[in-house]
Amino acid sequence: MTKLKLGPLEDDKPVKLTIELPAAVFRDLKSYAEILRRSGGATTPIEPAKLIAPMIERFMATDHAFTKARRSAAQSNPGAAERSG
């Protein structure tokens, strides 16, 4: 079984953004979605666009410099973290 960084996708109220991706990145998203579908046993296709938010979330969660800077900013401005999310 393939060990992907993303697991099952959560259903959450989205904020709509419009972005442009290089064609190669979109092809990779389509491939990732298909592999995720097969490895998770899903029978319905996964839309590649649904992968973008969890991938960005995972990237930020594992970016130690971002985590450290965010923690530092929250300590220097207590209440900012509560207001931002």
MIGULO-447048 format. One record per atom (N, C-alpha, C): residue number from 0; residue in three letters; chain; atom name; x, y, z. Coordinates in steps of 0.1 Angstrom, whole numbers, plus 5000, padded with zeros to 4 digits. Last residue first. Layout:
<nodes>
<node><k>NUM</k><r>Ala</r><c>A</c><a>CA</a><x>X</x><y>Y</y><z>Z</z></node>
...
</nodes>
This chain:
<nodes>
<node><k>84</k><r>Gly</r><c>A</c><a>N</a><x>4925</x><y>5331</y><z>5137</z></node>
<node><k>84</k><r>Gly</r><c>A</c><a>CA</a><x>4919</x><y>5319</y><z>5133</z></node>
<node><k>84</k><r>Gly</r><c>A</c><a>C</a><x>4917</x><y>5309</y><z>5144</z></node>
<node><k>83</k><r>Ser</r><c>A</c><a>N</a><x>4933</x><y>5357</y><z>5143</z></node>
<node><k>83</k><r>Ser</r><c>A</c><a>CA</a><x>4936</x><y>5352</y><z>5130</z></node>
<node><k>83</k><r>Ser</r><c>A</c><a>C</a><x>4930</x><y>5338</y><z>5127</z></node>
<node><k>82</k><r>Arg</r><c>A</c><a>N</a><x>4927</x><y>5361</y><z>5170</z></node>
<node><k>82</k><r>Arg</r><c>A</c><a>CA</a><x>4920</x><y>5369</y><z>5160</z></node>
<node><k>82</k><r>Arg</r><c>A</c><a>C</a><x>4922</x><y>5363</y><z>5146</z></node>
<node><k>81</k><r>Glu</r><c>A</c><a>N</a><x>4944</x><y>5344</y><z>5183</z></node>
<node><k>81</k><r>Glu</r><c>A</c><a>CA</a><x>4930</x><y>5342</y><z>5185</z></node>
<node><k>81</k><r>Glu</r><c>A</c><a>C</a><x>4922</x><y>5350</y><z>5174</z></node>
<node><k>80</k><r>Ala</r><c>A</c><a>N</a><x>4969</x><y>5354</y><z>5176</z></node>
<node><k>80</k><r>Ala</r><c>A</c><a>CA</a><x>4965</x><y>5341</y><z>5171</z></node>
<node><k>80</k><r>Ala</r><c>A</c><a>C</a><x>4950</x><y>5339</y><z>5173</z></node>
<node><k>79</k><r>Ala</r><c>A</c><a>N</a><x>4969</x><y>5379</y><z>5189</z></node>
<node><k>79</k><r>Ala</r><c>A</c><a>CA</a><x>4969</x><y>5379</y><z>5174</z></node>
<node><k>79</k><r>Ala</r><c>A</c><a>C</a><x>4965</x><y>5365</y><z>5169</z></node>
<node><k>78</k><r>Gly</r><c>A</c><a>N</a><x>4971</x><y>5375</y><z>5216</z></node>
<node><k>78</k><r>Gly</r><c>A</c><a>CA</a><x>4958</x><y>5378</y><z>5211</z></node>
<node><k>78</k><r>Gly</r><c>A</c><a>C</a><x>4957</x><y>5378</y><z>5196</z></node>
<node><k>77</k><r>Pro</r><c>A</c><a>N</a><x>5003</x><y>5388</y><z>5220</z></node>
<node><k>77</k><r>Pro</r><c>A</c><a>CA</a><x>4993</x><y>5378</y><z>5225</z></node>
<node><k>77</k><r>Pro</r><c>A</c><a>C</a><x>4979</x><y>5381</y><z>5220</z></node>
<node><k>76</k><r>Asn</r><c>A</c><a>N</a><x>5028</x><y>5393</y><z>5204</z></node>
<node><k>76</k><r>Asn</r><c>A</c><a>CA</a><x>5015</x><y>5399</y><z>5202</z></node>
<node><k>76</k><r>Asn</r><c>A</c><a>C</a><x>5004</x><y>5390</y><z>5207</z></node>
<node><k>75</k><r>Ser</r><c>A</c><a>N</a><x>5049</x><y>5376</y><z>5210</z></node>
<node><k>75</k><r>Ser</r><c>A</c><a>CA</a><x>5052</x><y>5391</y><z>5210</z></node>
<node><k>75</k><r>Ser</r><c>A</c><a>C</a><x>5039</x><y>5399</y><z>5209</z></node>
<node><k>74</k><r>Gln</r><c>A</c><a>N</a><x>5037</x><y>5352</y><z>5207</z></node>
<node><k>74</k><r>Gln</r><c>A</c><a>CA</a><x>5042</x><y>5355</y><z>5220</z></node>
<node><k>74</k><r>Gln</r><c>A</c><a>C</a><x>5045</x><y>5370</y><z>5221</z></node>
<node><k>73</k><r>Ala</r><c>A</c><a>N</a><x>5031</x><y>5352</y><z>5180</z></node>
<node><k>73</k><r>Ala</r><c>A</c><a>CA</a><x>5020</x><y>5351</y><z>5189</z></node>
<node><k>73</k><r>Ala</r><c>A</c><a>C</a><x>5025</x><y>5355</y><z>5203</z></node>
<node><k>72</k><r>Ala</r><c>A</c><a>N</a><x>5057</x><y>5352</y><z>5169</z></node>
<node><k>72</k><r>Ala</r><c>A</c><a>CA</a><x>5048</x><y>5363</y><z>5166</z></node>
<node><k>72</k><r>Ala</r><c>A</c><a>C</a><x>5036</x><y>5363</y><z>5176</z></node>
<node><k>71</k><r>Ser</r><c>A</c><a>N</a><x>5066</x><y>5327</y><z>5177</z></node>
<node><k>71</k><r>Ser</r><c>A</c><a>CA</a><x>5073</x><y>5339</y><z>5182</z></node>
<node><k>71</k><r>Ser</r><c>A</c><a>C</a><x>5064</x><y>5351</y><z>5180</z></node>
<node><k>70</k><r>Arg</r><c>A</c><a>N</a><x>5048</x><y>5310</y><z>5163</z></node>
<node><k>70</k><r>Arg</r><c>A</c><a>CA</a><x>5048</x><y>5310</y><z>5178</z></node>
<node><k>70</k><r>Arg</r><c>A</c><a>C</a><x>5055</x><y>5323</y><z>5183</z></node>
<node><k>69</k><r>Arg</r><c>A</c><a>N</a><x>5056</x><y>5317</y><z>5137</z></node>
<node><k>69</k><r>Arg</r><c>A</c><a>CA</a><x>5042</x><y>5319</y><z>5141</z></node>
<node><k>69</k><r>Arg</r><c>A</c><a>C</a><x>5041</x><y>5320</y><z>5156</z></node>
<node><k>68</k><r>Ala</r><c>A</c><a>N</a><x>5083</x><y>5308</y><z>5137</z></node>
<node><k>68</k><r>Ala</r><c>A</c><a>CA</a><x>5080</x><y>5322</y><z>5135</z></node>
<node><k>68</k><r>Ala</r><c>A</c><a>C</a><x>5066</x><y>5326</y><z>5139</z></node>
<node><k>67</k><r>Lys</r><c>A</c><a>N</a><x>5078</x><y>5280</y><z>5141</z></node>
<node><k>67</k><r>Lys</r><c>A</c><a>CA</a><x>5086</x><y>5288</y><z>5150</z></node>
<node><k>67</k><r>Lys</r><c>A</c><a>C</a><x>5083</x><y>5303</y><z>5149</z></node>
<node><k>66</k><r>Thr</r><c>A</c><a>N</a><x>5063</x><y>5274</y><z>5118</z></node>
<node><k>66</k><r>Thr</r><c>A</c><a>CA</a><x>5058</x><y>5272</y><z>5131</z></node>
<node><k>66</k><r>Thr</r><c>A</c><a>C</a><x>5065</x><y>5280</y><z>5142</z></node>
<node><k>65</k><r>Phe</r><c>A</c><a>N</a><x>5082</x><y>5281</y><z>5098</z></node>
<node><k>65</k><r>Phe</r><c>A</c><a>CA</a><x>5069</x><y>5288</y><z>5099</z></node>
<node><k>65</k><r>Phe</r><c>A</c><a>C</a><x>5063</x><y>5286</y><z>5113</z></node>
<node><k>64</k><r>Ala</r><c>A</c><a>N</a><x>5102</x><y>5263</y><z>5104</z></node>
<node><k>64</k><r>Ala</r><c>A</c><a>CA</a><x>5105</x><y>5277</y><z>5104</z></node>
<node><k>64</k><r>Ala</r><c>A</c><a>C</a><x>5092</x><y>5285</y><z>5105</z></node>
<node><k>63</k><r>His</r><c>A</c><a>N</a><x>5089</x><y>5238</y><z>5099</z></node>
<node><k>63</k><r>His</r><c>A</c><a>CA</a><x>5094</x><y>5242</y><z>5113</z></node>
<node><k>63</k><r>His</r><c>A</c><a>C</a><x>5097</x><y>5256</y><z>5114</z></node>
<node><k>62</k><r>Asp</r><c>A</c><a>N</a><x>5063</x><y>5227</y><z>5083</z></node>
<node><k>62</k><r>Asp</r><c>A</c><a>CA</a><x>5074</x><y>5237</y><z>5080</z></node>
<node><k>62</k><r>Asp</r><c>A</c><a>C</a><x>5078</x><y>5243</y><z>5094</z></node>
<node><k>61</k><r>Thr</r><c>A</c><a>N</a><x>5042</x><y>5212</y><z>5087</z></node>
<node><k>61</k><r>Thr</r><c>A</c><a>CA</a><x>5055</x><y>5205</y><z>5088</z></node>
<node><k>61</k><r>Thr</r><c>A</c><a>C</a><x>5066</x><y>5215</y><z>5085</z></node>
<node><k>60</k><r>Ala</r><c>A</c><a>N</a><x>5020</x><y>5228</y><z>5083</z></node>
<node><k>60</k><r>Ala</r><c>A</c><a>CA</a><x>5021</x><y>5221</y><z>5096</z></node>
<node><k>60</k><r>Ala</r><c>A</c><a>C</a><x>5035</x><y>5215</y><z>5098</z></node>
<node><k>59</k><r>Met</r><c>A</c><a>N</a><x>5024</x><y>5236</y><z>5056</z></node>
<node><k>59</k><r>Met</r><c>A</c><a>CA</a><x>5026</x><y>5246</y><z>5067</z></node>
<node><k>59</k><r>Met</r><c>A</c><a>C</a><x>5027</x><y>5239</y><z>5081</z></node>
<node><k>58</k><r>Phe</r><c>A</c><a>N</a><x>5018</x><y>5211</y><z>5044</z></node>
<node><k>58</k><r>Phe</r><c>A</c><a>CA</a><x>5030</x><y>5218</y><z>5042</z></node>
<node><k>58</k><r>Phe</r><c>A</c><a>C</a><x>5033</x><y>5228</y><z>5053</z></node>
<node><k>57</k><r>Arg</r><c>A</c><a>N</a><x>4991</x><y>5207</y><z>5052</z></node>
<node><k>57</k><r>Arg</r><c>A</c><a>CA</a><x>5002</x><y>5198</y><z>5056</z></node>
<node><k>57</k><r>Arg</r><c>A</c><a>C</a><x>5015</x><y>5204</y><z>5055</z></node>
<node><k>56</k><r>Glu</r><c>A</c><a>N</a><x>4979</x><y>5229</y><z>5039</z></node>
<node><k>56</k><r>Glu</r><c>A</c><a>CA</a><x>4978</x><y>5228</y><z>5053</z></node>
<node><k>56</k><r>Glu</r><c>A</c><a>C</a><x>4989</x><y>5219</y><z>5058</z></node>
<node><k>55</k><r>Ile</r><c>A</c><a>N</a><x>4985</x><y>5223</y><z>5012</z></node>
<node><k>55</k><r>Ile</r><c>A</c><a>CA</a><x>4990</x><y>5235</y><z>5018</z></node>
<node><k>55</k><r>Ile</r><c>A</c><a>C</a><x>4990</x><y>5234</y><z>5033</z></node>
<node><k>54</k><r>Met</r><c>A</c><a>N</a><x>4970</x><y>5199</y><z>5011</z></node>
<node><k>54</k><r>Met</r><c>A</c><a>CA</a><x>4984</x><y>5199</y><z>5008</z></node>
<node><k>54</k><r>Met</r><c>A</c><a>C</a><x>4991</x><y>5211</y><z>5014</z></node>
<node><k>53</k><r>Pro</r><c>A</c><a>N</a><x>4944</x><y>5207</y><z>5016</z></node>
<node><k>53</k><r>Pro</r><c>A</c><a>CA</a><x>4950</x><y>5198</y><z>5025</z></node>
<node><k>53</k><r>Pro</r><c>A</c><a>C</a><x>4965</x><y>5198</y><z>5023</z></node>
<node><k>52</k><r>Ala</r><c>A</c><a>N</a><x>4941</x><y>5225</y><z>4993</z></node>
<node><k>52</k><r>Ala</r><c>A</c><a>CA</a><x>4940</x><y>5230</y><z>5007</z></node>
<node><k>52</k><r>Ala</r><c>A</c><a>C</a><x>4947</x><y>5220</y><z>5017</z></node>
<node><k>51</k><r>Ile</r><c>A</c><a>N</a><x>4943</x><y>5207</y><z>4970</z></node>
<node><k>51</k><r>Ile</r><c>A</c><a>CA</a><x>4952</x><y>5218</y><z>4972</z></node>
<node><k>51</k><r>Ile</r><c>A</c><a>C</a><x>4952</x><y>5223</y><z>4987</z></node>
<node><k>50</k><r>Leu</r><c>A</c><a>N</a><x>4925</x><y>5187</y><z>4967</z></node>
<node><k>50</k><r>Leu</r><c>A</c><a>CA</a><x>4938</x><y>5183</y><z>4973</z></node>
<node><k>50</k><r>Leu</r><c>A</c><a>C</a><x>4946</x><y>5195</y><z>4977</z></node>
<node><k>49</k><r>Lys</r><c>A</c><a>N</a><x>4904</x><y>5196</y><z>4952</z></node>
<node><k>49</k><r>Lys</r><c>A</c><a>CA</a><x>4901</x><y>5193</y><z>4966</z></node>
<node><k>49</k><r>Lys</r><c>A</c><a>C</a><x>4914</x><y>5190</y><z>4974</z></node>
<node><k>48</k><r>Ala</r><c>A</c><a>N</a><x>4913</x><y>5197</y><z>4926</z></node>
<node><k>48</k><r>Ala</r><c>A</c><a>CA</a><x>4913</x><y>5210</y><z>4934</z></node>
<node><k>48</k><r>Ala</r><c>A</c><a>C</a><x>4910</x><y>5207</y><z>4948</z></node>
<node><k>47</k><r>Pro</r><c>A</c><a>N</a><x>4910</x><y>5170</y><z>4917</z></node>
<node><k>47</k><r>Pro</r><c>A</c><a>CA</a><x>4923</x><y>5175</y><z>4921</z></node>
<node><k>47</k><r>Pro</r><c>A</c><a>C</a><x>4923</x><y>5188</y><z>4929</z></node>
<node><k>46</k><r>Glu</r><c>A</c><a>N</a><x>4884</x><y>5151</y><z>4931</z></node>
<node><k>46</k><r>Glu</r><c>A</c><a>CA</a><x>4887</x><y>5163</y><z>4923</z></node>
<node><k>46</k><r>Glu</r><c>A</c><a>C</a><x>4901</x><y>5168</y><z>4927</z></node>
<node><k>45</k><r>Ile</r><c>A</c><a>N</a><x>4883</x><y>5117</y><z>4930</z></node>
<node><k>45</k><r>Ile</r><c>A</c><a>CA</a><x>4886</x><y>5128</y><z>4938</z></node>
<node><k>45</k><r>Ile</r><c>A</c><a>C</a><x>4890</x><y>5140</y><z>4929</z></node>
<node><k>44</k><r>Pro</r><c>A</c><a>N</a><x>4858</x><y>5094</y><z>4919</z></node>
<node><k>44</k><r>Pro</r><c>A</c><a>CA</a><x>4870</x><y>5102</y><z>4917</z></node>
<node><k>44</k><r>Pro</r><c>A</c><a>C</a><x>4871</x><y>5113</y><z>4927</z></node>
<node><k>43</k><r>Thr</r><c>A</c><a>N</a><x>4845</x><y>5068</y><z>4940</z></node>
<node><k>43</k><r>Thr</r><c>A</c><a>CA</a><x>4843</x><y>5080</y><z>4932</z></node>
<node><k>43</k><r>Thr</r><c>A</c><a>C</a><x>4856</x><y>5088</y><z>4930</z></node>
<node><k>42</k><r>Thr</r><c>A</c><a>N</a><x>4854</x><y>5048</y><z>4955</z></node>
<node><k>42</k><r>Thr</r><c>A</c><a>CA</a><x>4849</x><y>5044</y><z>4942</z></node>
<node><k>42</k><r>Thr</r><c>A</c><a>C</a><x>4847</x><y>5056</y><z>4933</z></node>
<node><k>41</k><r>Ala</r><c>A</c><a>N</a><x>4883</x><y>5043</y><z>4977</z></node>
<node><k>41</k><r>Ala</r><c>A</c><a>CA</a><x>4871</x><y>5051</y><z>4972</z></node>
<node><k>41</k><r>Ala</r><c>A</c><a>C</a><x>4867</x><y>5047</y><z>4958</z></node>
<node><k>40</k><r>Gly</r><c>A</c><a>N</a><x>4905</x><y>5032</y><z>4987</z></node>
<node><k>40</k><r>Gly</r><c>A</c><a>CA</a><x>4894</x><y>5023</y><z>4984</z></node>
<node><k>40</k><r>Gly</r><c>A</c><a>C</a><x>4881</x><y>5031</y><z>4980</z></node>
<node><k>39</k><r>Gly</r><c>A</c><a>N</a><x>4928</x><y>5045</y><z>4991</z></node>
<node><k>39</k><r>Gly</r><c>A</c><a>CA</a><x>4918</x><y>5047</y><z>5001</z></node>
<node><k>39</k><r>Gly</r><c>A</c><a>C</a><x>4905</x><y>5038</y><z>4999</z></node>
<node><k>38</k><r>Ser</r><c>A</c><a>N</a><x>4942</x><y>5040</y><z>4968</z></node>
<node><k>38</k><r>Ser</r><c>A</c><a>CA</a><x>4948</x><y>5036</y><z>4981</z></node>
<node><k>38</k><r>Ser</r><c>A</c><a>C</a><x>4938</x><y>5037</y><z>4992</z></node>
<node><k>37</k><r>Arg</r><c>A</c><a>N</a><x>4926</x><y>5053</y><z>4949</z></node>
<node><k>37</k><r>Arg</r><c>A</c><a>CA</a><x>4928</x><y>5038</y><z>4948</z></node>
<node><k>37</k><r>Arg</r><c>A</c><a>C</a><x>4933</x><y>5033</y><z>4962</z></node>
<node><k>36</k><r>Arg</r><c>A</c><a>N</a><x>4927</x><y>5080</y><z>4957</z></node>
<node><k>36</k><r>Arg</r><c>A</c><a>CA</a><x>4914</x><y>5073</y><z>4955</z></node>
<node><k>36</k><r>Arg</r><c>A</c><a>C</a><x>4916</x><y>5058</y><z>4956</z></node>
<node><k>35</k><r>Leu</r><c>A</c><a>N</a><x>4954</x><y>5085</y><z>4955</z></node>
<node><k>35</k><r>Leu</r><c>A</c><a>CA</a><x>4948</x><y>5086</y><z>4968</z></node>
<node><k>35</k><r>Leu</r><c>A</c><a>C</a><x>4934</x><y>5078</y><z>4968</z></node>
<node><k>34</k><r>Ile</r><c>A</c><a>N</a><x>4958</x><y>5082</y><z>4928</z></node>
<node><k>34</k><r>Ile</r><c>A</c><a>CA</a><x>4965</x><y>5073</y><z>4937</z></node>
<node><k>34</k><r>Ile</r><c>A</c><a>C</a><x>4958</x><y>5073</y><z>4951</z></node>
<node><k>33</k><r>Glu</r><c>A</c><a>N</a><x>4942</x><y>5103</y><z>4919</z></node>
<node><k>33</k><r>Glu</r><c>A</c><a>CA</a><x>4939</x><y>5090</y><z>4915</z></node>
<node><k>33</k><r>Glu</r><c>A</c><a>C</a><x>4945</x><y>5079</y><z>4924</z></node>
<node><k>32</k><r>Ala</r><c>A</c><a>N</a><x>4955</x><y>5125</y><z>4930</z></node>
<node><k>32</k><r>Ala</r><c>A</c><a>CA</a><x>4941</x><y>5122</y><z>4934</z></node>
<node><k>32</k><r>Ala</r><c>A</c><a>C</a><x>4937</x><y>5108</y><z>4930</z></node>
<node><k>31</k><r>Tyr</r><c>A</c><a>N</a><x>4980</x><y>5123</y><z>4918</z></node>
<node><k>31</k><r>Tyr</r><c>A</c><a>CA</a><x>4979</x><y>5122</y><z>4932</z></node>
<node><k>31</k><r>Tyr</r><c>A</c><a>C</a><x>4965</x><y>5118</y><z>4936</z></node>
<node><k>30</k><r>Ser</r><c>A</c><a>N</a><x>4972</x><y>5129</y><z>4891</z></node>
<node><k>30</k><r>Ser</r><c>A</c><a>CA</a><x>4978</x><y>5116</y><z>4894</z></node>
<node><k>30</k><r>Ser</r><c>A</c><a>C</a><x>4977</x><y>5113</y><z>4909</z></node>
<node><k>29</k><r>Lys</r><c>A</c><a>N</a><x>4963</x><y>5155</y><z>4895</z></node>
<node><k>29</k><r>Lys</r><c>A</c><a>CA</a><x>4954</x><y>5145</y><z>4890</z></node>
<node><k>29</k><r>Lys</r><c>A</c><a>C</a><x>4959</x><y>5131</y><z>4893</z></node>
<node><k>28</k><r>Leu</r><c>A</c><a>N</a><x>4987</x><y>5168</y><z>4903</z></node>
<node><k>28</k><r>Leu</r><c>A</c><a>CA</a><x>4975</x><y>5167</y><z>4912</z></node>
<node><k>28</k><r>Leu</r><c>A</c><a>C</a><x>4965</x><y>5157</y><z>4908</z></node>
<node><k>27</k><r>Asp</r><c>A</c><a>N</a><x>5002</x><y>5165</y><z>4880</z></node>
<node><k>27</k><r>Asp</r><c>A</c><a>CA</a><x>5006</x><y>5158</y><z>4892</z></node>
<node><k>27</k><r>Asp</r><c>A</c><a>C</a><x>4995</x><y>5157</y><z>4902</z></node>
<node><k>26</k><r>Arg</r><c>A</c><a>N</a><x>4987</x><y>5182</y><z>4863</z></node>
<node><k>26</k><r>Arg</r><c>A</c><a>CA</a><x>4988</x><y>5168</y><z>4860</z></node>
<node><k>26</k><r>Arg</r><c>A</c><a>C</a><x>4992</x><y>5159</y><z>4872</z></node>
<node><k>25</k><r>Phe</r><c>A</c><a>N</a><x>4992</x><y>5206</y><z>4877</z></node>
<node><k>25</k><r>Phe</r><c>A</c><a>CA</a><x>4979</x><y>5201</y><z>4876</z></node>
<node><k>25</k><r>Phe</r><c>A</c><a>C</a><x>4979</x><y>5186</y><z>4872</z></node>
<node><k>24</k><r>Val</r><c>A</c><a>N</a><x>5020</x><y>5208</y><z>4872</z></node>
<node><k>24</k><r>Val</r><c>A</c><a>CA</a><x>5015</x><y>5207</y><z>4886</z></node>
<node><k>24</k><r>Val</r><c>A</c><a>C</a><x>5001</x><y>5201</y><z>4886</z></node>
<node><k>23</k><r>Ala</r><c>A</c><a>N</a><x>5020</x><y>5211</y><z>4845</z></node>
<node><k>23</k><r>Ala</r><c>A</c><a>CA</a><x>5027</x><y>5199</y><z>4851</z></node>
<node><k>23</k><r>Ala</r><c>A</c><a>C</a><x>5022</x><y>5197</y><z>4865</z></node>
<node><k>22</k><r>Ala</r><c>A</c><a>N</a><x>5007</x><y>5236</y><z>4841</z></node>
<node><k>22</k><r>Ala</r><c>A</c><a>CA</a><x>5001</x><y>5224</y><z>4836</z></node>
<node><k>22</k><r>Ala</r><c>A</c><a>C</a><x>5007</x><y>5211</y><z>4843</z></node>
<node><k>21</k><r>Pro</r><c>A</c><a>N</a><x>5008</x><y>5257</y><z>4870</z></node>
<node><k>21</k><r>Pro</r><c>A</c><a>CA</a><x>5014</x><y>5252</y><z>4858</z></node>
<node><k>21</k><r>Pro</r><c>A</c><a>C</a><x>5008</x><y>5239</y><z>4854</z></node>
<node><k>20</k><r>Leu</r><c>A</c><a>N</a><x>4977</x><y>5273</y><z>4880</z></node>
<node><k>20</k><r>Leu</r><c>A</c><a>CA</a><x>4988</x><y>5263</y><z>4882</z></node>
<node><k>20</k><r>Leu</r><c>A</c><a>C</a><x>4995</x><y>5260</y><z>4869</z></node>
<node><k>19</k><r>Glu</r><c>A</c><a>N</a><x>4961</x><y>5300</y><z>4894</z></node>
<node><k>19</k><r>Glu</r><c>A</c><a>CA</a><x>4966</x><y>5294</y><z>4881</z></node>
<node><k>19</k><r>Glu</r><c>A</c><a>C</a><x>4977</x><y>5285</y><z>4885</z></node>
<node><k>18</k><r>Ile</r><c>A</c><a>N</a><x>4931</x><y>5304</y><z>4914</z></node>
<node><k>18</k><r>Ile</r><c>A</c><a>CA</a><x>4946</x><y>5303</y><z>4912</z></node>
<node><k>18</k><r>Ile</r><c>A</c><a>C</a><x>4949</x><y>5298</y><z>4898</z></node>
<node><k>17</k><r>Thr</r><c>A</c><a>N</a><x>4908</x><y>5318</y><z>4934</z></node>
<node><k>17</k><r>Thr</r><c>A</c><a>CA</a><x>4910</x><y>5314</y><z>4920</z></node>
<node><k>17</k><r>Thr</r><c>A</c><a>C</a><x>4925</x><y>5315</y><z>4919</z></node>
<node><k>16</k><r>Leu</r><c>A</c><a>N</a><x>4890</x><y>5307</y><z>4963</z></node>
<node><k>16</k><r>Leu</r><c>A</c><a>CA</a><x>4901</x><y>5314</y><z>4957</z></node>
<node><k>16</k><r>Leu</r><c>A</c><a>C</a><x>4902</x><y>5309</y><z>4942</z></node>
<node><k>15</k><r>Lys</r><c>A</c><a>N</a><x>4865</x><y>5306</y><z>4988</z></node>
<node><k>15</k><r>Lys</r><c>A</c><a>CA</a><x>4868</x><y>5304</y><z>4974</z></node>
<node><k>15</k><r>Lys</r><c>A</c><a>C</a><x>4880</x><y>5313</y><z>4970</z></node>
<node><k>14</k><r>Val</r><c>A</c><a>N</a><x>4867</x><y>5286</y><z>5016</z></node>
<node><k>14</k><r>Val</r><c>A</c><a>CA</a><x>4868</x><y>5300</y><z>5011</z></node>
<node><k>14</k><r>Val</r><c>A</c><a>C</a><x>4872</x><y>5299</y><z>4997</z></node>
<node><k>13</k><r>Pro</r><c>A</c><a>N</a><x>4845</x><y>5259</y><z>5027</z></node>
<node><k>13</k><r>Pro</r><c>A</c><a>CA</a><x>4856</x><y>5265</y><z>5020</z></node>
<node><k>13</k><r>Pro</r><c>A</c><a>C</a><x>4855</x><y>5280</y><z>5018</z></node>
<node><k>12</k><r>Lys</r><c>A</c><a>N</a><x>4838</x><y>5241</y><z>5054</z></node>
<node><k>12</k><r>Lys</r><c>A</c><a>CA</a><x>4832</x><y>5252</y><z>5047</z></node>
<node><k>12</k><r>Lys</r><c>A</c><a>C</a><x>4844</x><y>5259</y><z>5040</z></node>
<node><k>11</k><r>Asp</r><c>A</c><a>N</a><x>4848</x><y>5207</y><z>5050</z></node>
<node><k>11</k><r>Asp</r><c>A</c><a>CA</a><x>4848</x><y>5219</y><z>5057</z></node>
<node><k>11</k><r>Asp</r><c>A</c><a>C</a><x>4843</x><y>5230</y><z>5048</z></node>
<node><k>10</k><r>Asp</r><c>A</c><a>N</a><x>4855</x><y>5174</y><z>5052</z></node>
<node><k>10</k><r>Asp</r><c>A</c><a>CA</a><x>4845</x><y>5183</y><z>5046</z></node>
<node><k>10</k><r>Asp</r><c>A</c><a>C</a><x>4844</x><y>5195</y><z>5055</z></node>
<node><k>9</k><r>Glu</r><c>A</c><a>N</a><x>4888</x><y>5161</y><z>5048</z></node>
<node><k>9</k><r>Glu</r><c>A</c><a>CA</a><x>4877</x><y>5165</y><z>5057</z></node>
<node><k>9</k><r>Glu</r><c>A</c><a>C</a><x>4867</x><y>5174</y><z>5049</z></node>
<node><k>8</k><r>Leu</r><c>A</c><a>N</a><x>4901</x><y>5133</y><z>5031</z></node>
<node><k>8</k><r>Leu</r><c>A</c><a>CA</a><x>4898</x><y>5147</y><z>5031</z></node>
<node><k>8</k><r>Leu</r><c>A</c><a>C</a><x>4886</x><y>5151</y><z>5040</z></node>
<node><k>7</k><r>Pro</r><c>A</c><a>N</a><x>4924</x><y>5109</y><z>5044</z></node>
<node><k>7</k><r>Pro</r><c>A</c><a>CA</a><x>4910</x><y>5112</y><z>5040</z></node>
<node><k>7</k><r>Pro</r><c>A</c><a>C</a><x>4908</x><y>5127</y><z>5041</z></node>
<node><k>6</k><r>Gly</r><c>A</c><a>N</a><x>4958</x><y>5121</y><z>5041</z></node>
<node><k>6</k><r>Gly</r><c>A</c><a>CA</a><x>4948</x><y>5110</y><z>5044</z></node>
<node><k>6</k><r>Gly</r><c>A</c><a>C</a><x>4934</x><y>5114</y><z>5039</z></node>
<node><k>5</k><r>Leu</r><c>A</c><a>N</a><x>4989</x><y>5127</y><z>5026</z></node>
<node><k>5</k><r>Leu</r><c>A</c><a>CA</a><x>4975</x><y>5131</y><z>5028</z></node>
<node><k>5</k><r>Leu</r><c>A</c><a>C</a><x>4967</x><y>5119</y><z>5032</z></node>
<node><k>4</k><r>Lys</r><c>A</c><a>N</a><x>5012</x><y>5114</y><z>5021</z></node>
<node><k>4</k><r>Lys</r><c>A</c><a>CA</a><x>5012</x><y>5123</y><z>5032</z></node>
<node><k>4</k><r>Lys</r><c>A</c><a>C</a><x>4998</x><y>5128</y><z>5035</z></node>
<node><k>3</k><r>Leu</r><c>A</c><a>N</a><x>5008</x><y>5078</y><z>5015</z></node>
<node><k>3</k><r>Leu</r><c>A</c><a>CA</a><x>5008</x><y>5092</y><z>5010</z></node>
<node><k>3</k><r>Leu</r><c>A</c><a>C</a><x>5008</x><y>5101</y><z>5023</z></node>
<node><k>2</k><r>Lys</r><c>A</c><a>N</a><x>5021</x><y>5049</y><z>5009</z></node>
<node><k>2</k><r>Lys</r><c>A</c><a>CA</a><x>5019</x><y>5058</y><z>5021</z></node>
<node><k>2</k><r>Lys</r><c>A</c><a>C</a><x>5020</x><y>5072</y><z>5016</z></node>
<node><k>1</k><r>Thr</r><c>A</c><a>N</a><x>5005</x><y>5022</y><z>4992</z></node>
<node><k>1</k><r>Thr</r><c>A</c><a>CA</a><x>5012</x><y>5035</y><z>4991</z></node>
<node><k>1</k><r>Thr</r><c>A</c><a>C</a><x>5010</x><y>5044</y><z>5004</z></node>
<node><k>0</k><r>Met</r><c>A</c><a>N</a><x>5008</x><y>4988</y><z>5000</z></node>
<node><k>0</k><r>Met</r><c>A</c><a>CA</a><x>5000</x><y>5000</y><z>5000</z></node>
<node><k>0</k><r>Met</r><c>A</c><a>C</a><x>5009</x><y>5012</y><z>5000</z></node>
</nodes>
